[in-house]
Amino acid sequence: MWRVEQCFEACGRRLSEARNEDYLPLRAHFANLLGHSGVALNDLIRAQDEPRAWALHSLDRECAKAKKVMDQPYTYAVGFLRRKGANPEEASPNQIWHAIFTLRRKVQSLRHKERGTKATRAERGRRLAKVAAENCPF
């Protein structure tokens, strides 16, 4: 029971229900109980930076995949972040994930364009506008 109480105190859930993001806070809590306050502090600091590190790692992985289709995918992602008003070095994990998803959509669009299998959003919009103009009774 003691372990369950301590886990609940550290992350708000039982150990069997804990998620990946709960690992470092749990480890910090138990390190602090053992008297290793320095290790606990380091784990808590790492826990705060970890979501951003995961997002940056995912961005690097997506950029490596995108190099097959586009010349400078990292520059594209950084440009997206800057257009959204975020400095790439200080962007939040959420902003980085938005850049990743935008990069994925761009790569998908370029792949479809290469194959000629799917119209881009702009092409579909122009086609719909033309059909709407032709069918308009006014």
C-alpha positions as CSV (number, residue, x, y, z in Angstrom):
1,M,0.0,0.0,0.0
2,W,2.8,2.4,0.7
3,R,4.2,2.2,-2.8
4,V,0.7,2.8,-4.3
5,E,0.3,5.9,-2.1
6,Q,3.7,7.2,-3.0
7,C,3.1,6.7,-6.8
8,F,-0.3,8.4,-6.5
9,E,1.4,11.3,-4.6
10,A,4.1,11.6,-7.3
11,C,2.1,11.5,-10.5
12,G,-1.6,11.2,-9.5
13,R,-2.0,7.6,-10.7
14,R,-1.1,4.0,-9.8
15,L,2.2,2.6,-11.1
16,S,0.3,0.2,-13.4
17,E,-1.6,3.2,-14.9
18,A,1.5,5.4,-15.2
19,R,2.5,6.7,-18.7
20,N,5.9,7.5,-20.2
21,E,5.7,11.1,-19.1
22,D,5.3,9.9,-15.5
23,Y,8.6,8.0,-15.3
24,L,10.9,10.9,-14.4
25,P,8.6,12.5,-11.8
26,L,8.2,9.0,-10.2
27,R,11.9,8.4,-10.3
28,A,12.5,11.9,-8.8
29,H,10.0,11.2,-6.0
30,F,11.6,8.0,-5.0
31,A,15.1,9.4,-5.3
32,N,14.1,12.2,-3.0
33,L,12.7,9.7,-0.5
34,L,16.0,7.9,-0.5
35,G,17.8,11.2,0.2
36,H,19.3,11.7,-3.3
37,S,18.0,15.2,-3.7
38,G,20.4,16.1,-6.5
39,V,19.3,13.2,-8.6
40,A,15.7,14.1,-7.9
41,L,16.2,17.7,-9.0
42,N,17.9,16.6,-12.2
43,D,15.1,14.2,-13.0
44,L,12.4,16.9,-12.4
45,I,14.3,19.3,-14.7
46,R,14.6,16.7,-17.3
47,A,10.9,15.9,-17.0
48,Q,10.1,19.5,-17.8
49,D,12.3,19.5,-21.0
50,E,11.4,16.0,-22.1
51,P,8.3,16.7,-24.2
52,R,10.2,19.3,-26.2
53,A,13.1,16.9,-26.7
54,W,10.7,14.2,-28.0
55,A,9.2,16.7,-30.4
56,L,12.6,17.9,-31.6
57,H,13.6,14.2,-32.2
58,S,10.4,13.6,-34.1
59,L,11.1,16.7,-36.2
60,D,14.6,15.5,-37.0
61,R,13.2,12.1,-38.0
62,E,10.5,13.6,-40.2
63,C,13.1,15.9,-41.9
64,A,15.2,12.9,-42.7
65,K,12.2,11.2,-44.3
66,A,11.3,14.3,-46.2
67,K,14.7,14.7,-47.8
68,K,13.7,12.1,-50.3
69,V,11.0,14.5,-51.6
70,M,12.2,18.1,-50.9
71,D,15.5,19.8,-50.7
72,Q,15.6,21.5,-47.3
73,P,12.8,20.2,-45.1
74,Y,14.3,21.5,-41.9
75,T,14.4,25.0,-43.4
76,Y,10.7,24.6,-44.3
77,A,9.8,23.6,-40.7
78,V,11.8,26.5,-39.2
79,G,10.2,28.9,-41.7
80,F,6.8,27.6,-40.6
81,L,7.7,28.2,-36.9
82,R,8.9,31.7,-37.7
83,R,5.7,32.6,-39.6
84,K,3.7,31.5,-36.6
85,G,5.8,33.9,-34.4
86,A,7.9,31.2,-32.7
87,N,11.6,31.3,-32.4
88,P,12.8,27.7,-33.3
89,E,15.1,27.5,-30.3
90,E,12.4,28.5,-27.9
91,A,9.3,26.9,-29.5
92,S,7.0,24.9,-27.3
93,P,6.5,21.2,-27.9
94,N,3.0,22.0,-29.3
95,Q,4.4,24.4,-31.8
96,I,7.0,21.9,-32.9
97,W,4.4,19.3,-33.4
98,H,2.4,21.7,-35.6
99,A,5.5,22.1,-37.7
100,I,5.9,18.4,-38.0
101,F,2.3,17.9,-39.1
102,T,2.7,20.8,-41.6
103,L,5.9,19.2,-43.0
104,R,4.1,15.8,-43.3
105,R,1.2,17.4,-45.3
106,K,3.7,19.2,-47.6
107,V,5.6,16.0,-48.2
108,Q,2.4,14.1,-48.9
109,S,1.3,16.9,-51.3
110,L,4.7,16.8,-53.1
111,R,4.5,13.0,-53.4
112,H,1.0,13.1,-54.9
113,K,2.1,15.9,-57.3
114,E,5.1,13.7,-58.5
115,R,2.8,10.8,-59.1
116,G,-0.1,12.9,-60.4
117,T,-2.5,10.9,-58.3
118,K,-4.2,13.6,-56.3
119,A,-4.9,17.3,-56.9
120,T,-3.5,19.8,-54.5
121,R,-5.9,21.7,-52.3
122,A,-5.5,24.8,-54.5
123,E,-6.3,22.9,-57.6
124,R,-9.4,21.3,-56.0
125,G,-10.5,24.8,-54.9
126,R,-10.1,26.3,-58.4
127,R,-12.0,23.3,-59.9
128,L,-14.9,23.7,-57.4
129,A,-15.1,27.4,-58.0
130,K,-15.3,26.9,-61.7
131,V,-18.1,24.3,-61.3
132,A,-19.9,26.5,-58.9
133,A,-19.6,29.5,-61.3
134,E,-20.9,27.4,-64.2
135,N,-23.9,26.1,-62.2
136,C,-24.8,29.4,-60.6
137,P,-28.2,30.5,-61.8
138,F,-27.4,34.3,-61.3
